[in-house]
């Protein structure tokens, strides 16, 4: 008798881990999903520059998120947000 390898699903149907947003986005793009939406725009507010920079670097790795400004105080955040339009704040 011949042994055969177990069947694997086609690459387009390969499961992606739950935490892998980019993998899910690629999978839905391959499946013919709706057009890609604009990224969520984020304003980071914190008095520690190192924390702001670190959060910015982490957020930059996500394809559906974009840091549009950083601020060290609430006053700076309000000033920065005036010309940005709709943004999500992260403090």
N, CA and C of each residue as an Amber inpcrd file, in Angstrom:
protein
   273
   0.8120000  -1.1750000   0.0000000   0.0000000   0.0000000   0.0000000
   0.8650000   1.2510000   0.0000000   0.4010000   2.2770000  -0.7040000
   1.1520000   3.5220000  -0.7700000   0.7260000   4.4520000   0.3500000
   1.6930000   5.1000000   0.9300000   1.3890000   6.1050000   1.9400000
   1.3090000   7.4650000   1.2510000   0.3270000   8.2220000   1.6360000
   0.2070000   9.5670000   1.0800000   0.2880000  10.5890000   2.2060000
   0.7830000  11.7280000   1.8520000   0.8940000  12.8060000   2.8460000
  -0.5010000  13.3370000   3.1710000  -0.6990000  13.7970000   4.3920000
  -2.0080000  14.3670000   4.7300000  -2.2800000  15.5980000   3.8580000
  -3.5440000  15.8160000   3.5520000  -3.9160000  16.9460000   2.7060000
  -3.8440000  18.2390000   3.5080000  -3.3200000  19.2590000   2.8710000
  -3.2500000  20.5790000   3.4840000  -4.2130000  21.4920000   2.7450000
  -4.8000000  22.4460000   3.4680000  -5.6850000  23.3800000   2.7720000
  -4.8700000  24.2550000   1.8250000  -5.4910000  24.7390000   0.7540000
  -4.7580000  25.6460000  -0.1520000  -4.2460000  26.8620000   0.6140000
  -3.2030000  27.4830000   0.0910000  -2.5800000  28.6230000   0.7770000
  -3.5770000  29.7370000   1.0390000  -4.5370000  29.9370000   0.1550000
  -5.4880000  31.0300000   0.3510000  -6.4460000  30.7540000   1.4970000
  -6.5390000  29.5260000   1.9390000  -7.4340000  29.1880000   3.0430000
  -6.6870000  28.8010000   4.3090000  -5.3900000  29.0090000   4.3070000
  -4.5940000  28.6430000   5.4760000  -5.0430000  29.4660000   6.6750000
  -5.1970000  28.8230000   7.8290000  -5.6290000  29.5580000   9.0180000
  -4.5670000  30.5510000   9.4600000  -5.0100000  31.6750000  10.0100000
  -4.0830000  32.6710000  10.5460000  -4.3120000  32.7680000  12.0460000
  -3.2590000  33.0780000  12.7990000  -3.4290000  33.2280000  14.2400000
  -4.3830000  34.3740000  14.5550000  -5.0990000  34.2860000  15.6770000
  -6.0760000  35.3050000  16.0490000  -5.4580000  36.6840000  16.1990000
  -4.2490000  36.7780000  16.7050000  -3.6300000  38.0740000  16.9400000
  -2.9560000  38.6700000  15.7170000  -2.9810000  37.9930000  14.5930000
  -2.2730000  38.4460000  13.3960000  -3.1810000  39.2690000  12.5040000
  -3.2590000  40.5870000  12.7670000  -4.1330000  41.4600000  11.9860000
  -3.7040000  41.5140000  10.5320000  -2.4050000  41.5910000  10.3010000
  -1.9210000  41.6770000   8.9230000  -2.2680000  40.4070000   8.1650000
  -2.1320000  39.2550000   8.8190000  -2.4720000  37.9800000   8.1740000
  -3.9390000  37.9030000   7.8250000  -4.7920000  38.3920000   8.7330000
  -6.2280000  38.3970000   8.4430000  -6.5490000  39.3530000   7.3080000
  -5.8720000  40.5090000   7.2750000  -6.1220000  41.4790000   6.2110000
  -5.7150000  40.8940000   4.8670000  -4.5670000  40.2100000   4.8290000
  -4.1390000  39.5810000   3.5760000  -5.1020000  38.4890000   3.1670000
  -5.5640000  37.7090000   4.1390000  -6.4940000  36.6260000   3.8350000
  -7.7960000  37.1760000   3.2840000  -8.3140000  38.2630000   3.8650000
  -9.5550000  38.7890000   3.3380000  -9.3550000  39.4630000   2.0000000
  -8.1870000  40.0300000   1.7560000  -7.9200000  40.6210000   0.4490000
  -7.8870000  39.5370000  -0.6170000  -7.2930000  38.3940000  -0.2720000
  -7.2510000  37.2860000  -1.2280000  -8.6370000  36.7280000  -1.4710000
  -9.4990000  36.7980000  -0.4860000 -10.8410000  36.2400000  -0.6050000
 -11.7800000  37.1850000  -1.3490000 -11.2760000  38.3380000  -1.8060000
 -12.1120000  39.2670000  -2.5530000 -12.9810000  40.1300000  -1.6600000
 -12.4750000  40.4820000  -0.4930000 -13.2400000  41.3060000   0.4410000
 -13.3480000  42.7350000  -0.0830000 -14.1090000  43.5530000   0.6160000
 -14.3170000  44.9470000   0.2290000 -12.9930000  45.7000000   0.2370000
 -12.9960000  46.8840000  -0.3470000 -11.7930000  47.7090000  -0.4440000
 -11.2170000  47.9880000   0.9370000  -9.9100000  48.1870000   0.9750000
  -9.2090000  48.4550000   2.2220000  -9.6290000  49.8320000   2.7470000
  -9.8900000  49.9110000   4.0460000 -10.2970000  51.1750000   4.6490000
  -9.0690000  51.9680000   5.0740000  -9.2690000  53.2440000   5.3050000
  -8.1780000  54.1100000   5.7580000  -7.7680000  53.6990000   7.1690000
  -6.4910000  53.8680000   7.5130000  -6.0490000  53.4960000   8.8560000
  -6.6590000  54.4000000   9.9200000  -6.7560000  53.8830000  11.1290000
  -7.2180000  54.6620000  12.2760000  -6.1100000  55.6360000  12.6320000
  -6.4520000  56.9110000  12.7270000  -5.4750000  57.9700000  13.0090000
  -5.4000000  58.2040000  14.5120000  -4.1790000  58.1960000  15.0590000
  -3.9910000  58.2550000  16.5090000  -3.1000000  59.4280000  16.8950000
  -3.5060000  60.1200000  17.9570000  -2.7150000  61.1780000  18.5790000
  -2.2420000  60.6470000  19.9290000  -0.9330000  60.5230000  20.1160000
  -0.3750000  60.0040000  21.3720000  -0.0740000  61.1720000  22.3010000
  -0.5900000  61.1030000  23.5310000  -0.3700000  62.1570000  24.5220000
   0.2090000  61.5230000  25.7850000   1.4200000  61.9300000  26.1420000
   2.0440000  61.4730000  27.3850000   3.1950000  62.4130000  27.7050000
   3.4590000  62.6360000  28.9860000   4.5280000  63.5470000  29.3570000
   5.9180000  62.9110000  29.2790000   6.0030000  61.6390000  29.0220000
   7.2940000  60.9540000  28.8780000   7.5790000  60.7180000  27.3980000
   8.6050000  61.3760000  26.8830000   8.9420000  61.2770000  25.4590000
   9.2990000  59.8410000  25.0490000   9.9750000  59.1260000  25.9400000
  10.3730000  57.7510000  25.6190000   9.1450000  56.8640000  25.4410000
   8.1510000  57.0390000  26.2900000   6.9210000  56.2640000  26.1710000
   6.1910000  56.6090000  24.8720000   6.1160000  57.9040000  24.5580000
   5.4660000  58.3040000  23.2970000   6.1720000  57.6760000  22.1060000
   7.4800000  57.7100000  22.1080000   8.2680000  57.1430000  20.9970000
   8.0510000  55.6370000  20.8910000   8.0800000  54.9460000  22.0250000
   7.8770000  53.4970000  22.0180000   6.4980000  53.1050000  21.5200000
   5.4680000  53.8090000  21.9940000   4.1120000  53.5270000  21.5110000
   3.9980000  53.8080000  20.0200000   4.6360000  54.8980000  19.5950000
   4.6090000  55.2410000  18.1720000   5.2360000  54.1460000  17.3170000
   6.3450000  53.5920000  17.7820000   7.0070000  52.5140000  17.0410000
   6.1460000  51.2510000  16.9900000   5.4970000  50.9250000  18.1000000
   4.6110000  49.7570000  18.1180000   3.4130000  49.9470000  17.1950000
   2.8210000  51.1160000  17.2510000   1.6440000  51.3940000  16.4260000
   2.0170000  51.4160000  14.9460000   3.2060000  51.9110000  14.6230000
   3.6490000  51.9880000  13.2310000   3.7470000  50.6020000  12.5860000
   3.8840000  49.5700000  13.3710000   3.9800000  48.2080000  12.8410000
   2.6310000  47.6540000  12.3920000   1.5580000  48.3050000  12.8060000
   0.2160000  47.8450000  12.4660000  -0.2670000  48.5350000  11.1870000
  -0.6610000  47.7830000  10.1740000  -1.0510000  48.3910000   8.9060000
  -2.3450000  49.1930000   8.9780000  -3.1860000  48.9260000   9.9510000
  -4.4700000  49.6250000  10.0270000  -4.4680000  50.7650000  11.0490000
  -3.2810000  51.1470000  11.5500000  -3.1510000  52.2470000  12.4960000
  -2.0880000  53.2260000  12.0060000  -2.2790000  54.5270000  12.3080000
  -1.2930000  55.5400000  11.9180000  -1.2090000  56.6070000  12.9990000
   0.0060000  56.8790000  13.4730000   0.2240000  57.9570000  14.4310000
   0.3410000  59.2480000  13.6180000  -0.5590000  60.2050000  13.8740000
  -0.5440000  61.4600000  13.1240000   0.1070000  62.5940000  13.9050000
   0.2050000  62.4540000  15.2250000   0.8610000  63.4810000  16.0380000
   1.1530000  62.9280000  17.4270000   2.1060000  63.5940000  18.0960000
   2.4410000  63.2810000  19.4810000   2.4390000  64.5830000  20.2610000
   2.0790000  64.5120000  21.5390000   2.0710000  65.7030000  22.3860000
   2.4840000  65.3210000  23.8010000   3.1260000  66.2710000  24.4870000
   3.5830000  66.0410000  25.8480000   2.6170000  66.5370000  26.9050000
   1.6960000  67.4250000  26.5220000   0.7080000  67.9570000  27.4700000
  -0.6610000  68.0080000  26.7980000  -1.6850000  68.2070000  27.6110000
  -3.0430000  68.3270000  27.0670000  -3.1400000  69.5610000  26.1690000
  -2.5130000  70.6510000  26.5700000  -2.5400000  71.8760000  25.7600000
  -1.9230000  71.6210000  24.3820000  -0.7760000  70.9330000  24.3610000
  -0.1410000  70.5930000  23.0830000  -1.0370000  69.6750000  22.2560000
  -1.7030000  68.7400000  22.9190000  -2.5830000  67.8060000  22.2200000
  -3.7590000  68.5290000  21.5750000  -4.3570000  69.4650000  22.3060000
  -5.4750000  70.2300000  21.7590000  -5.0330000  71.0700000  20.5710000
  -3.8550000  71.6660000  20.6860000  -3.3190000  72.4730000  19.5910000
  -3.0400000  71.6050000  18.3630000  -2.4410000  70.4370000  18.5890000
  -2.1340000  69.5340000  17.4780000  -3.3930000  68.9830000  16.8270000
  -4.4250000  68.7250000  17.6380000  -5.6500000  68.1050000  17.1260000
  -6.5060000  69.0670000  16.3120000  -6.3030000  70.3700000  16.4740000
  -7.1320000  71.3420000  15.7660000  -7.1400000  71.1400000  14.2590000
  -5.9960000  70.9320000  13.6760000  -5.9180000  70.8090000  12.2260000
  -5.9250000  69.3880000  11.7000000  -6.0810000  68.4190000  12.5620000
  -5.9630000  67.0240000  12.1250000  -7.2810000  66.3830000  11.6860000
  -8.3890000  66.9400000  12.0530000  -9.6570000  66.2750000  11.7750000
  -9.8830000  65.1850000  12.8080000 -10.7040000  64.1900000  12.4840000
 -11.0010000  63.1340000  13.4660000  -9.7720000  62.2670000  13.7700000
  -9.4650000  62.1520000  15.0500000  -8.3740000  61.2770000  15.5020000
  -8.7860000  60.5920000  16.7930000  -8.1470000  59.4860000  17.0910000
  -8.3160000  58.8060000  18.3770000  -7.1720000  59.2240000  19.2640000
  -7.4540000  59.5060000  20.5160000  -6.4060000  59.9150000  21.4470000
  -5.9070000  58.7410000  22.2630000  -4.6370000  58.7230000  22.5460000
  -4.0380000  57.6760000  23.3730000  -3.1640000  58.3650000  24.3940000
  -3.5190000  58.2060000  25.6780000  -2.7740000  58.8740000  26.7300000
  -2.2050000  57.8510000  27.6940000
